[in-house]
Amino acid sequence: MPLLDVCFSPELIHLYDLKGRVVVVVDILRATSSMVTGLAHGLEKIIPVSTLAECQQFASKGYLTAAERDGKKAEDFDLGNSPFSYMEDFVKGKTLAMTTTNGTHAIRLSLAADKVVVGAFLNVSSVAAYLVEQQKDVLVVCAGWKGKFNLEDTLFAGALAHKLQGLFESENDATLAAYHLYETAKSDLPLYLSKASHVQRLKNLNITKDITFCLQQDVYDIVPVLEGDYLV
Ligand code: 3SL
C-alpha cells in the first residue's frame, strides 16, 4: 500500500525524500485555492515563482502577473491573491506568473518530487481520486505561514487522509494528527478556523468572502499538475 505523509511546514521539507513521491502542495488561504479557481475558470497556465523580482521579469515579457505579500496585492502586478479575481474574463486563455508569501515558495521547494500537484478544499475529492490512480507514496506539503504551522493547511491534509483511509498507509504521527484534527473540525470548518492566525490576518484586511469561498469543498473537479515550469 502506498504511504500518505504530511509535512507541516516548508521548513521541514528537507527531512523528506521527495523522489518517487507525489507531492500535494496546499495553501488553503489562499494561493492554491486561487490557482485551482483560475485554472478552472479558463486560465491556461500558471508559472509559480518565489520572488517579486522573478515575477516582475515575466511582466516585462508581457505575461499576466499576480503577486501577494502579507495578504496584500503587491503594487505593479495585474492580480493579487483573491480567488474572485481569478474568475475574471481577462485571465481566460492567459499564462500567469504568480508569487505569494508562502504558496508558490512551497511549490518551488517541492520540485524534486516525481509529480507536484496543487490541492485545496475546492478540489479535494478530485485530488484524492488522482492520488488513488497514481498509486505512489504521497507527501502533503503545507505552505504554512513564513515557516510556521497553520491550521487550515493541516485540515486539508486531514480531509485527504479521511478520503484515502484504507487505501494508503497513514499510520505516521503527522497524518494521524491531521486526521484527528479534521475529525474535530469537519462539521463546521469556518467556525473551527475562526481564531486561526491567517483567518485573523485576512479579517484585519477586510478579506472575509475569500475565506468563506476557500473553505468550500469540491467546487471544482480539476487537479493542477506541474509540468516543467507550468501548472496546467
Ligand atoms: O501565503 C500565501 O502564499 C498566500 O496565500 C497568503 S494570502 O492568503 O494571500 O494572504
Residues whose N, C-alpha, C, O or C-beta is under 5 A from the ligand:
A	BS01	3SL	D27 L29 R30 A31 E68 D70 G71 N81 T100 T101 N102 G103 T104 G144
